[in-house]
Amino acid sequence: MSPEIIGMAKETAHMFVFLAAELITLFIVISYAVGILQEYIPPEKIQSILSSKKGKGYIIAALLGAITPFCSCSTIPFLKGLLRAKAGFGPMMVFLFSSPLLNPIIIGLFVVTFGINVAVFYFLVAVVVAVTAGYVLEKLGFERYVKPEAYEAMTTSSCGSSCGEGTPAPKTSCCGETKAPEPATSCCDKTPVKAEDNRWMRVWRSTWTDFKQVFPYLLIGLLLGSVIYGFIPTDMIAHYAGAGTWYAIPIAAVIGIPLYIRAEAVIPLSSALVAKGMALGPVMALIIGSAGASLTEVILLKSIFKNQMIAAFLTVILSMAVGAGYLYSYIFA
């Protein structure tokens, strides 16, 4: 094996160890903090707030979206609950856009990986676009594109769809079949939860369960990012996705949606790409596209929305991704 290959392998290993130690620690700490917060503001409380007829609650919807499900697909069951609770359509759409984009894991990873300025820029773009899109869609009457059956009570639920919220499903099994009362269990790990259990330990068990579910995605991102950092030539990435390459941003945004890499994986991957010369504009578009939507989420949304609403949803996410990429390139150039 040539000294050049050995050197690349060492760089790959060093990057993997560094990113793994940093991001795994960050994920666990932030997830635990979010779990404690959810003890005081459970999903039922959030649903009640968004269903209130007092004011439009667009900003509240965006901020509440930041403490709920960790990925785009897990937002869908909660969205169905808002529909059945007759929540305002505008705030509900704000929640749909903001929930997967503004969770504390993504914000924390942005701060550690790219710095506070990039994280603040990302947060403001996501909030402004989500609130604006929700308001505009409501004013344009897009509520008529919600399927009537979406307002009906669900008789089944996805076994894994609400994982990450850290709340058990009382009186039902993980997949929705009614059962006699029994000790509460987590839908994700089915571990009995005793009423007298310490709150802090209960949150820790939920945090550890979330981490075990996310770890494969995080590992994939770490491996890909480390290999890119160690073996892909800097000149090649800088040539095709560096500063001044105008087509890199829309391509990254379009690739992000079918790619569906969770934020826990795409951010370490993006960190390696930036280190090799990729501009932050395309990186921003890639992260928003992959975190904000996915083919899986679109399929799930088909049970709620008609095609016109699906098209509007994808248009908002793509516009947000492309717009954020170009805006970042313009402001921070």
TORBASE-630058 format. One line per 8 residues: number of its first residue (from 0); their letters; for each residue x, y, z of N, C-alpha, C, CB. Coordinates in steps of 0.02 Angstrom, whole numbers, plus 50000, padded with zeros to 5 digits. Glycine has a CB too. Layout:
# TORBASE-630058
NUM	a	X,Y,Z,X,Y,Z,X,Y,Z,X,Y,Z; ...
# end
This chain:
# TORBASE-630058
0	mspeiigm	50042,49940,50000,50000,50000,50000,50044,50062,50000,49952,50000,50061; 50029,50109,49956,50071,50168,49948,50064,50215,50008,50053,50204,49884; 50116,50255,50021,50113,50303,50077,50056,50353,50069,50179,50341,50082; 50039,50369,50006,49984,50416,49994,49917,50387,50017,49980,50434,49919; 49905,50324,50003,49843,50291,50025,49841,50286,50100,49836,50221,49993; 49898,50269,50130,49901,50264,50203,49886,50332,50235,49971,50240,50226; 49913,50385,50205,49900,50452,50231,49826,50470,50226,49942,50504,50194; 49795,50453,50171,49723,50466,50163,49682,50427,50214,49700,50448,50091
8	aketahmf	49702,50364,50225,49666,50323,50274,49672,50352,50344,49692,50251,50273; 49730,50378,50361,49739,50409,50427,49695,50471,50434,49813,50428,50438; 49692,50512,50381,49649,50571,50383,49576,50552,50392,49658,50612,50318; 49556,50498,50357,49487,50473,50363,49473,50451,50435,49475,50414,50315; 49518,50414,50464,49508,50389,50533,49506,50446,50583,49564,50341,50551; 49551,50495,50575,49552,50551,50621,49487,50591,50616,49612,50597,50606; 49463,50603,50556,49401,50640,50547,49342,50602,50577,49388,50654,50473; 49340,50536,50568,49285,50495,50595,49284,50499,50671,49292,50423,50572
16	vflaaeli	49341,50491,50703,49343,50493,50776,49323,50561,50802,49414,50476,50802; 49347,50614,50770,49331,50682,50792,49256,50696,50785,49371,50733,50751; 49228,50681,50727,49156,50694,50716,49113,50650,50761,49138,50683,50643; 49132,50587,50769,49092,50542,50810,49089,50565,50882,49121,50471,50807; 49146,50582,50910,49147,50605,50980,49106,50669,50989,49219,50616,51003; 49113,50715,50943,49080,50779,50948,49004,50773,50938,49109,50827,50898; 48983,50741,50884,48912,50740,50866,48871,50691,50909,48905,50722,50793; 48900,50635,50928,48864,50589,50971,48850,50620,51039,48903,50523,50980
24	tlfivisy	48901,50653,51067,48892,50687,51131,48839,50741,51125,48958,50718,51155; 48843,50780,51072,48795,50834,51062,48724,50807,51055,48813,50876,51000; 48716,50753,51016,48649,50724,51006,48618,50702,51073,48652,50665,50957; 48657,50667,51113,48630,50641,51175,48612,50698,51223,48682,50594,51208; 48656,50748,51229,48643,50804,51275,48580,50842,51254,48703,50851,51277; 48575,50859,51190,48517,50898,51167,48453,50856,51170,48529,50923,51095; 48457,50793,51152,48398,50750,51155,48372,50745,51226,48414,50680,51128; 48417,50740,51274,48396,50736,51344,48363,50800,51365,48456,50720,51390
32	avgilqey	48392,50857,51345,48363,50922,51363,48293,50930,51332,48408,50979,51339; 48285,50908,51269,48220,50911,51237,48170,50865,51272,48225,50891,51163; 48193,50806,51294,48150,50761,51330,48124,50791,51395,48187,50697,51345; 48167,50826,51431,48145,50860,51492,48094,50914,51475,48206,50892,51529; 48106,50951,51422,48058,51003,51401,47991,50973,51383,48086,51042,51341; 47992,50915,51350,47929,50883,51330,47890,50855,51390,47943,50828,51281; 47925,50846,51446,47890,50826,51507,47842,50881,51530,47940,50809,51563; 47862,50943,51517,47822,51000,51538,47776,51026,51482,47868,51056,51561
40	ippekiqs	47796,51014,51419,47754,51034,51363,47743,50973,51319,47787,51094,51322; 47699,50928,51337,47687,50867,51298,47651,50882,51233,47647,50816,51338; 47651,50835,51186,47617,50846,51121,47543,50865,51129,47621,50783,51079; 47510,50838,51181,47439,50855,51191,47431,50930,51206,47409,50814,51249; 47478,50958,51243,47476,51029,51258,47488,51071,51195,47527,51047,51312; 47536,51049,51155,47550,51085,51092,47489,51082,51046,47612,51054,51056; 47459,51024,51042,47399,51017,51001,47344,51063,51025,47374,50945,51001; 47336,51069,51091,47285,51112,51119,47298,51185,51102,47282,51104,51195
48	ilsskkgk	47362,51206,51105,47379,51275,51090,47365,51291,51016,47454,51289,51105; 47385,51246,50972,47376,51259,50900,47303,51253,50880,47418,51210,50860; 47263,51219,50920,47192,51212,50905,47151,51270,50932,47165,51147,50932; 47183,51313,50971,47147,51369,51001,47126,51419,50947,47190,51404,51053; 47068,51448,50957,47043,51497,50909,47065,51568,50927,46966,51493,50905; 47106,51575,50979,47129,51641,51000,47190,51660,50959,47146,51641,51076; 47181,51702,50911,47235,51724,50869,47255,51671,50818,47295,51742,50911; 47299,51690,50773,47319,51645,50720,47377,51600,50740,47338,51685,50659
56	gyiiaall	47419,51624,50785,47471,51581,50814,47524,51557,50766,47440,51523,50844; 47541,51596,50714,47590,51573,50665,47660,51566,50697,47593,51621,50606; 47680,51618,50734,47746,51616,50765,47749,51561,50817,47763,51683,50797; 47695,51554,50856,47692,51501,50906,47699,51433,50873,47627,51505,50947; 47665,51424,50817,47668,51360,50781,47739,51345,50759,47621,51362,50720; 47775,51396,50735,47844,51385,50714,47889,51367,50772,47871,51448,50679; 47881,51400,50828,47923,51387,50886,47906,51320,50918,47916,51442,50937; 47842,51303,50920,47823,51238,50947,47846,51181,50903,47747,51235,50956
64	gaitpfcs	47850,51195,50838,47875,51144,50793,47947,51125,50807,47870,51167,50722; 47983,51170,50841,48053,51157,50856,48064,51108,50913,48087,51221,50873; 48012,51090,50951,48021,51044,51006,47982,50979,50996,47999,51077,51072; 47961,50967,50935,47923,50907,50920,47962,50861,50873,47855,50925,50889; 47931,50814,50838,47967,50758,50806,48033,50774,50771,47924,50726,50758; 48078,50726,50771,48145,50737,50746,48153,50728,50671,48191,50690,50780; 48104,50703,50636,48112,50695,50564,48046,50711,50529,48135,50624,50546; 48050,50720,50463,47991,50742,50426,47934,50691,50430,48010,50754,50354
72	cstipflk	47950,50626,50426,47897,50575,50425,47859,50572,50491,47926,50507,50409; 47894,50582,50547,47861,50576,50612,47816,50635,50628,47912,50568,50666; 47819,50687,50586,47774,50744,50595,47703,50727,50573,47800,50804,50555; 47694,50678,50528,47630,50664,50497,47577,50642,50547,47638,50611,50445; 47590,50594,50593,47538,50575,50641,47515,50634,50683,47564,50520,50685; 47562,50677,50702,47544,50736,50742,47501,50784,50701,47607,50772,50767; 47517,50790,50637,47478,50832,50592,47406,50807,50587,47511,50835,50522; 47398,50742,50584,47330,50714,50582,47292,50730,50646,47333,50638,50572
80	gllrakag	47327,50730,50702,47294,50749,50764,47271,50821,50764,47341,50737,50823; 47311,50865,50734,47291,50935,50729,47230,50943,50684,47349,50977,50702; 47227,50904,50630,47169,50908,50586,47106,50887,50623,47179,50863,50525; 47110,50832,50661,47051,50809,50697,47031,50857,50752,47063,50740,50727; 47080,50895,50778,47065,50944,50831,47043,51011,50802,47127,50953,50875; 47036,51015,50735,47013,51076,50702,47060,51135,50713,46943,51094,50726; 47125,51121,50710,47174,51175,50717,47169,51221,50657,47246,51147,50724; 47191,51283,50665,47191,51330,50609,47236,51304,50553,47214,51399,50633
88	fgpmmvfl	47213,51310,50491,47251,51282,50435,47320,51315,50428,47212,51288,50371; 47322,51381,50434,47385,51417,50426,47437,51395,50477,47374,51491,50431; 47422,51400,50543,47470,51377,50593,47488,51303,50586,47443,51389,50662; 47440,51263,50564,47454,51192,50554,47506,51182,50500,47389,51154,50536; 47502,51220,50446,47552,51215,50392,47619,51242,50415,47527,51252,50330; 47619,51294,50455,47681,51319,50483,47715,51264,50523,47669,51382,50528; 47676,51229,50563,47703,51173,50602,47732,51119,50557,47648,51144,50647; 47697,51103,50502,47720,51052,50456,47788,51070,50426,47669,51041,50401
96	fsspllnp	47796,51134,50407,47859,51155,50377,47915,51161,50429,47850,51222,50343; 47899,51187,50488,47952,51203,50536,47974,51144,50578,47928,51256,50581; 47929,51096,50591,47945,51042,50638,48008,51002,50619,47887,50995,50643; 48015,50978,50557,48075,50940,50541,48137,50983,50532,48064,50900,50479; 48128,51048,50518,48185,51092,50503,48215,51125,50565,48164,51144,50455; 48174,51136,50616,48196,51177,50673,48208,51137,50737,48146,51230,50686; 48209,51071,50733,48220,51035,50796,48289,51050,50824,48211,50959,50786; 48296,51048,50890,48359,51069,50922,48420,51030,50900,48353,51064,50995
104	iiiglfvv	48410,50967,50877,48468,50928,50854,48500,50962,50794,48446,50856,50836; 48459,50982,50746,48486,51015,50686,48519,51081,50704,48430,51027,50634; 48486,51121,50745,48514,51186,50764,48580,51176,50801,48465,51225,50808; 48582,51128,50848,48643,51115,50885,48700,51092,50840,48631,51064,50938; 48684,51048,50792,48735,51025,50745,48760,51082,50702,48707,50969,50702; 48715,51126,50683,48736,51185,50644,48785,51228,50684,48674,51227,50624; 48769,51240,50747,48813,51283,50788,48882,51253,50794,48782,51293,50858; 48885,51188,50811,48949,51155,50822,48988,51147,50756,48939,51087,50854
112	tfginvav	48953,51131,50702,48986,51115,50639,49004,51177,50598,48943,51070,50597; 48958,51225,50594,48968,51282,50549,48973,51349,50585,48913,51285,50500; 48958,51351,50650,48963,51413,50687,48895,51445,50700,49007,51462,50648; 48895,51492,50747,48832,51522,50770,48800,51565,50715,48844,51565,50831; 48840,51598,50674,48811,51641,50622,48771,51600,50570,48866,51681,50587; 48799,51544,50550,48764,51501,50502,48700,51472,50534,48810,51444,50478; 48705,51452,50597,48647,51424,50631,48591,51476,50637,48666,51399,50701; 48608,51538,50654,48558,51591,50660,48526,51605,50592,48589,51656,50690
120	fyflvavv	48568,51608,50540,48542,51619,50472,48492,51564,50454,48599,51621,50421; 48511,51502,50464,48467,51445,50449,48402,51450,50487,48503,51378,50465; 48406,51464,50552,48347,51468,50594,48299,51522,50570,48366,51481,50668; 48326,51581,50555,48283,51637,50533,48251,51622,50466,48325,51702,50529; 48289,51593,50420,48260,51576,50354,48203,51526,50362,48314,51547,50307; 48214,51474,50403,48162,51423,50412,48100,51452,50444,48189,51366,50455; 48108,51495,50494,48050,51525,50528,48012,51571,50480,48072,51565,50590; 48048,51616,50447,48016,51665,50403,47979,51631,50346,48068,51714,50375
128	vavtagyv	48011,51582,50314,47979,51548,50257,47920,51506,50281,48030,51503,50220; 47927,51471,50337,47872,51429,50362,47811,51472,50379,47895,51390,50424; 47822,51527,50414,47767,51571,50434,47735,51603,50372,47792,51627,50482; 47776,51627,50326,47750,51659,50266,47710,51609,50224,47807,51688,50224; 47738,51548,50215,47704,51497,50175,47637,51478,50206,47749,51435,50166; 47637,51469,50272,47574,51451,50306,47521,51504,50298,47586,51439,50379; 47541,51567,50304,47494,51623,50298,47467,51628,50226,47528,51690,50317; 47512,51623,50177,47492,51629,50107,47446,51571,50086,47554,51631,50061
136	leklgfer	47464,51511,50106,47423,51453,50088,47353,51458,50118,47457,51389,50110; 47349,51484,50179,47283,51492,50209,47242,51545,50172,47290,51512,50283; 47274,51601,50155,47239,51655,50120,47218,51634,50050,47283,51717,50117; 47256,51590,50019,47239,51566,49952,47187,51510,49953,47301,51542,49916; 47166,51490,50012,47114,51440,50018,47136,51369,50005,47060,51456,49972; 47198,51353,50019,47223,51285,50006,47194,51234,50055,47298,51284,50010; 47157,51257,50104,47126,51209,50150,47077,51163,50113,47090,51247,50207; 47052,51186,50056,47005,51145,50018,47039,51084,49988,46973,51186,49963
144	yvkpeaye	47105,51082,49989,47141,51025,49963,47159,50973,50016,47204,51048,49928; 47130,50981,50076,47137,50930,50127,47082,50878,50116,47132,50960,50200; 47100,50814,50114,47051,50762,50101,47002,50757,50160,47085,50694,50090; 46938,50748,50146,46887,50745,50200,46902,50690,50251,46819,50733,50171; 46928,50634,50228,46941,50578,50274,46998,50593,50323,46957,50516,50236; 47038,50645,50308,47092,50663,50354,47067,50689,50420,47138,50714,50321; 47004,50714,50421,46975,50741,50482,46945,50686,50526,46923,50792,50465; 46940,50625,50499,46910,50571,50537,46961,50541,50585,46884,50516,50490
152	amttsscg	46936,50515,50641,46979,50485,50691,47014,50424,50662,46939,50466,50754; 47078,50417,50679,47116,50361,50653,47102,50298,50694,47191,50377,50653; 47099,50242,50661,47091,50179,50696,47156,50141,50700,47038,50136,50663; 47205,50161,50660,47271,50130,50664,47322,50185,50662,47282,50080,50606; 47383,50167,50682,47438,50215,50681,47502,50179,50662,47445,50251,50748; 47549,50217,50638,47613,50188,50619,47653,50171,50681,47653,50234,50573; 47679,50110,50683,47714,50087,50742,47774,50130,50758,47735,50016,50735; 47808,50154,50707,47869,50191,50720,47863,50265,50707,47924,50164,50680
160	sscgegtp	47804,50288,50688,47800,50356,50662,47809,50408,50715,47735,50366,50628; 47789,50394,50778,47795,50446,50829,47855,50436,50873,47733,50447,50871; 47899,50391,50854,47959,50382,50893,47998,50447,50893,48001,50324,50866; 48024,50463,50950,48061,50526,50955,48023,50577,50994,48077,50552,50886; 47957,50570,51001,47920,50618,51040,47926,50604,51114,47847,50618,51019; 47943,50542,51132,47955,50526,51200,47893,50520,51242,47999,50576,51229; 47835,50506,51212,47773,50501,51249,47740,50435,51233,47727,50558,51233; 47717,50398,51284,47685,50335,51272,47615,50343,51245,47683,50295,51335
168	apktsccg	47588,50290,51217,47520,50291,51189,47474,50253,51237,47519,50260,51118; 47439,50287,51281,47399,50253,51331,47341,50216,51301,47374,50302,51380; 47327,50157,51330,47270,50115,51314,47270,50087,51243,47207,50155,51325; 47324,50095,51207,47328,50066,51141,47395,50030,51133,47319,50119,51085; 47396,49983,51090,47460,49951,51074,47499,49998,51028,47450,49883,51041; 47561,49978,51014,47603,50020,50973,47572,50033,50905,47672,49989,50964; 47535,49986,50879,47507,49994,50813,47432,50009,50814,47519,49931,50772; 47404,50027,50871,47338,50056,50871,47282,50013,50894,47323,50079,50806
176	etkapepa	47292,49948,50908,47237,49906,50928,47222,49917,51002,47253,49832,50915; 47158,49928,51018,47138,49941,51085,47148,49880,51129,47065,49964,51088; 47175,49892,51189,47187,49837,51235,47163,49857,51305,47261,49819,51237; 47159,49808,51347,47142,49822,51416,47198,49861,51448,47128,49756,51456; 47183,49900,51501,47234,49940,51533,47292,49896,51556,47205,49978,51592; 47352,49920,51545,47412,49885,51566,47466,49936,51578,47434,49831,51514; 47524,49916,51606,47576,49965,51618,47596,50001,51555,47637,49931,51648; 47603,50066,51559,47619,50106,51500,47686,50084,51471,47623,50181,51518
184	tsccdktp	47689,50085,51406,47751,50067,51372,47768,50119,51320,47746,49998,51339; 47832,50124,51305,47853,50168,51251,47838,50135,51185,47928,50185,51257; 47809,50173,51138,47791,50145,51072,47854,50121,51036,47754,50197,51029; 47910,50151,51052,47971,50134,51015,48007,50074,51043,48017,50193,51014; 48013,50070,51110,48053,50016,51138,48012,49966,51178,48106,50044,51180; 47947,49981,51190,47902,49936,51225,47928,49917,51294,47892,49874,51184; 47967,49961,51325,47992,49950,51392,47941,49973,51443,48060,49985,51403; 47921,49931,51492,47872,49953,51541,47895,50015,51578,47857,49897,51591
192	vkaednrw	47849,50062,51587,47864,50124,51623,47821,50126,51685,47851,50186,51578; 47851,50119,51743,47814,50119,51805,47796,50191,51825,47855,50086,51860; 47738,50197,51856,47714,50264,51874,47761,50298,51921,47645,50260,51904; 47795,50258,51966,47838,50289,52016,47909,50302,51991,47840,50247,52077; 47921,50284,51927,47988,50294,51900,48008,50367,51904,47991,50270,51828; 48071,50377,51917,48098,50445,51919,48093,50477,51850,48171,50445,51943; 48071,50539,51848,48062,50574,51784,48127,50577,51745,48035,50644,51795; 48182,50590,51779,48246,50598,51744,48268,50532,51712,48300,50622,51792
200	mrvwrstw	48256,50477,51746,48274,50412,51718,48228,50394,51660,48271,50357,51771; 48164,50413,51664,48117,50400,51610,48139,50438,51546,48045,50421,51630; 48159,50500,51555,48183,50540,51498,48248,50509,51470,48195,50614,51518; 48291,50486,51515,48353,50456,51492,48340,50394,51450,48399,50439,51551; 48293,50351,51471,48277,50291,51433,48251,50310,51363,48225,50249,51470; 48208,50362,51361,48182,50385,51297,48238,50413,51253,48128,50438,51307; 48285,50450,51284,48341,50479,51248,48385,50423,51219,48383,50524,51293; 48398,50372,51259,48441,50317,51236,48407,50278,51180,48457,50270,51295
208	tdfkqvfp	48341,50270,51185,48303,50236,51131,48308,50276,51067,48229,50227,51151; 48299,50343,51072,48305,50385,51013,48375,50380,50982,48290,50459,51031; 48425,50380,51026,48494,50377,51001,48507,50312,50964,48543,50384,51059; 48482,50256,50991,48493,50191,50958,48459,50190,50889,48466,50134,51001; 48402,50223,50883,48367,50225,50818,48403,50269,50768,48295,50249,50827; 48432,50323,50792,48465,50371,50747,48537,50350,50732,48464,50441,50778; 48567,50311,50776,48638,50295,50770,48658,50267,50701,48657,50246,50823; 48619,50220,50671,48638,50196,50604,48643,50252,50552,48588,50145,50579
216	ylliglll	48596,50301,50555,48598,50357,50508,48659,50401,50522,48533,50399,50512; 48671,50413,50587,48728,50454,50606,48793,50420,50585,48728,50466,50682; 48797,50354,50594,48857,50317,50575,48869,50320,50499,48850,50243,50596; 48815,50315,50461,48821,50321,50388,48850,50389,50368,48753,50310,50353; 48822,50441,50399,48846,50508,50384,48918,50518,50404,48803,50559,50420; 48937,50491,50462,49007,50496,50485,49054,50460,50438,49013,50468,50556; 49035,50400,50417,49077,50361,50372,49085,50395,50304,49049,50291,50363; 49028,50416,50275,49031,50450,50210,49072,50514,50215,48961,50465,50185
224	gsviygfi	49059,50553,50266,49095,50616,50274,49169,50606,50283,49067,50655,50333; 49187,50556,50323,49258,50542,50335,49293,50518,50272,49266,50490,50391; 49260,50474,50234,49290,50449,50172,49299,50505,50122,49247,50393,50142; 49248,50548,50116,49253,50606,50071,49311,50651,50092,49188,50646,50071; 49317,50663,50158,49370,50706,50183,49439,50676,50169,49361,50717,50258; 49444,50610,50175,49510,50579,50168,49530,50563,50097,49511,50518,50207; 49481,50547,50053,49498,50519,49988,49478,50562,49928,49468,50452,49982; 49426,50604,49934,49403,50642,49876,49447,50704,49867,49329,50663,49883
232	ptdmiahy	49474,50715,49808,49517,50773,49796,49481,50839,49808,49545,50771,49725; 49514,50884,49843,49485,50949,49857,49468,50988,49794,49532,50990,49901; 49512,50983,49744,49502,51021,49682,49438,51002,49647,49561,51010,49636; 49420,50938,49649,49360,50915,49614,49297,50944,49646,49358,50838,49614; 49293,50942,49712,49234,50969,49746,49230,51044,49737,49235,50951,49821; 49287,51077,49742,49287,51150,49734,49267,51170,49663,49356,51178,49750; 49284,51128,49614,49268,51143,49544,49193,51138,49531,49306,51097,49497; 49162,51086,49556,49091,51073,49541,49042,51103,49591,49080,50999,49537
240	agagtwya	49064,51117,49652,49018,51143,49703,49049,51198,49744,48995,51087,49749; 49100,51230,49718,49132,51284,49755,49096,51350,49745,49204,51290,49733; 49123,51402,49777,49094,51468,49771,49095,51491,49698,49133,51519,49815; 49039,51520,49677,49034,51544,49608,49005,51494,49560,49101,51564,49584; 48993,51432,49582,48961,51382,49539,48886,51388,49548,48987,51310,49556; 48853,51426,49506,48783,51444,49516,48736,51385,49515,48762,51494,49464; 48750,51334,49474,48704,51278,49467,48708,51229,49525,48718,51242,49402; 48758,51236,49569,48766,51188,49624,48708,51194,49673,48833,51200,49660
248	ipiaavig	48681,51253,49684,48628,51263,49734,48563,51229,49714,48616,51337,49745; 48534,51242,49655,48472,51207,49637,48481,51131,49631,48445,51233,49572; 48540,51109,49607,48552,51037,49602,48553,51006,49672,48618,51023,49566; 48586,51039,49719,48589,51013,49788,48520,51010,49819,48636,51057,49831; 48478,51061,49806,48410,51063,49834,48368,51006,49807,48377,51130,49820; 48372,50994,49741,48333,50941,49710,48357,50872,49733,48336,50946,49633; 48422,50864,49739,48450,50800,49761,48429,50785,49833,48527,50801,49755; 48424,50836,49874,48410,50827,49945,48346,50789,49959,48407,50892,49978
256	iplyirae	48293,50801,49920,48227,50771,49936,48227,50695,49923,48173,50804,49894; 48244,50671,49864,48244,50598,49856,48300,50564,49895,48250,50580,49783; 48354,50601,49910,48409,50572,49948,48386,50552,50018,48467,50622,49952; 48345,50594,50049,48319,50583,50116,48372,50558,50165,48262,50534,50114; 48425,50596,50174,48472,50583,50227,48450,50624,50287,48546,50601,50206; 48442,50592,50344,48422,50628,50403,48474,50681,50419,48413,50580,50463; 48452,50734,50454,48497,50788,50471,48557,50763,50511,48460,50842,50511; 48546,50711,50553,48600,50684,50593,48655,50655,50549,48574,50632,50641
264	aviplssa	48637,50636,50487,48687,50609,50441,48711,50661,50391,48658,50550,50403; 48667,50704,50367,48686,50750,50314,48731,50806,50340,48624,50781,50283; 48726,50824,50404,48768,50879,50429,48841,50857,50436,48741,50903,50497; 48857,50798,50466,48927,50778,50463,48953,50767,50393,48937,50715,50503; 48910,50743,50348,48929,50735,50278,48944,50804,50248,48874,50700,50238; 48901,50852,50262,48911,50920,50236,48973,50952,50264,48850,50963,50251; 48988,50937,50328,49048,50965,50359,49110,50943,50321,49053,50943,50432; 49112,50880,50301,49169,50855,50263,49172,50887,50194,49166,50779,50256
272	lvakgmal	49114,50897,50163,49112,50929,50097,49138,51001,50100,49041,50928,50069; 49118,51037,50153,49141,51105,50162,49217,51106,50172,49105,51139,50222; 49241,51059,50213,49313,51055,50225,49352,51042,50161,49328,51001,50277; 49321,51010,50113,49354,50995,50050,49343,51049,49997,49331,50929,50024; 49305,51101,50012,49297,51156,49965,49228,51170,49940,49339,51143,49908; 49176,51133,49963,49108,51147,49941,49083,51210,49975,49061,51087,49958; 49051,51253,49936,49025,51316,49963,48966,51303,50009,49005,51363,49906; 48955,51348,50058,48901,51339,50106,48832,51350,50076,48911,51385,50165
280	gpvmalii	48828,51385,50020,48764,51395,49988,48733,51329,49966,48771,51440,49928; 48769,51288,49926,48743,51222,49908,48732,51177,49968,48790,51189,49860; 48775,51182,50019,48767,51142,50079,48701,51159,50113,48826,51152,50128; 48686,51224,50118,48624,51246,50148,48564,51218,50110,48620,51324,50151; 48567,51220,50044,48512,51194,50003,48504,51119,50012,48524,51210,49928; 48560,51082,50016,48558,51010,50026,48526,50992,50093,48628,50981,50021; 48545,51027,50145,48519,51011,50212,48444,51026,50216,48557,51052,50266; 48422,51083,50190,48351,51101,50194,48310,51053,50152,48340,51173,50169
288	gsagaslt	48335,51035,50092,48298,50989,50050,48290,50920,50082,48331,50982,49984; 48344,50895,50112,48342,50827,50141,48305,50825,50207,48412,50801,50150; 48311,50878,50247,48277,50879,50313,48204,50900,50307,48313,50925,50361; 48188,50944,50259,48121,50972,50255,48071,50927,50221,48124,51036,50219; 48093,50882,50178,48046,50839,50142,48082,50775,50123,48018,50875,50078; 48044,50726,50103,48071,50662,50079,48016,50627,50039,48096,50618,50139; 48037,50579,49999,47987,50541,49961,47940,50504,50008,48022,50491,49913; 47967,50478,50063,47925,50444,50112,47873,50491,50141,47968,50415,50168
296	evillksi	47893,50551,50157,47846,50599,50185,47791,50617,50134,47882,50662,50208; 47811,50625,50071,47762,50642,50019,47710,50586,50013,47797,50653,49951; 47733,50524,50016,47686,50467,50013,47638,50469,50072,47725,50400,50012; 47663,50484,50132,47620,50488,50190,47571,50546,50185,47662,50494,50254; 47595,50601,50157,47551,50660,50151,47495,50647,50101,47592,50721,50128; 47504,50600,50056,47451,50584,50008,47387,50560,50043,47475,50530,49959; 47394,50534,50104,47335,50512,50141,47298,50570,50172,47355,50462,50195; 47328,50629,50171,47299,50689,50202,47280,50740,50150,47347,50719,50252
304	fknqmiaa	47324,50752,50101,47316,50807,50055,47302,50782,49984,47377,50851,50055; 47269,50824,49945,47261,50812,49873,47325,50835,49838,47199,50850,49846; 47329,50818,49773,47390,50831,49736,47410,50904,49735,47382,50806,49665; 47360,50949,49733,47376,51021,49731,47414,51042,49794,47312,51062,49724; 47394,51014,49851,47427,51032,49914,47496,51000,49918,47385,51010,49974; 47504,50940,49891,47569,50907,49889,47618,50949,49847,47564,50835,49860; 47593,50973,49789,47635,51015,49746,47655,51079,49781,47598,51031,49681; 47609,51109,49818,47623,51171,49855,47676,51157,49909,47559,51199,49887
312	fltvilsm	47670,51101,49944,47717,51083,49996,47788,51076,49967,47696,51017,50031; 47795,51039,49913,47860,51030,49882,47888,51095,49855,47856,50978,49826; 47845,51137,49828,47866,51202,49802,47896,51245,49858,47808,51239,49769; 47863,51245,49916,47888,51284,49973,47957,51259,49995,47838,51281,50032; 47964,51193,50003,48028,51165,50026,48084,51179,49976,48021,51090,50038; 48070,51167,49912,48122,51180,49861,48139,51254,49857,48098,51155,49793; 48088,51297,49860,48101,51369,49858,48142,51392,49919,48034,51408,49856; 48125,51363,49978,48163,51379,50038,48235,51358,50031,48131,51346,50099
320	avgagyly	48246,51297,50005,48314,51271,49998,48355,51313,49948,48312,51198,49975; 48327,51326,49890,48363,51364,49839,48373,51436,49861,48325,51362,49772; 48319,51466,49888,48324,51535,49911,48375,51544,49966,48258,51559,49935; 48376,51498,50014,48424,51503,50069,48495,51495,50044,48409,51449,50122; 48505,51451,49995,48571,51441,49967,48598,51504,49933,48570,51384,49918; 48556,51534,49890,48578,51595,49855,48584,51654,49903,48528,51613,49800; 48538,51659,49951,48541,51714,49999,48603,51710,50041,48479,51715,50043; 48620,51651,50063,48681,51643,50103,48742,51661,50062,48687,51570,50129
328	syifa	48744,51639,50000,48801,51654,49957,48807,51730,49946,48794,51619,49889; 48750,51765,49941,48751,51837,49930,48772,51875,49993,48683,51860,49908; 48745,51856,50051,48758,51892,50113,48829,51881,50138,48709,51872,50166; 48851,51818,50135,48915,51801,50166,48971,51793,50115,48907,51737,50205; 48958,51814,50054,49010,51808,50003,49070,51852,50019,48982,51826,49933
# end
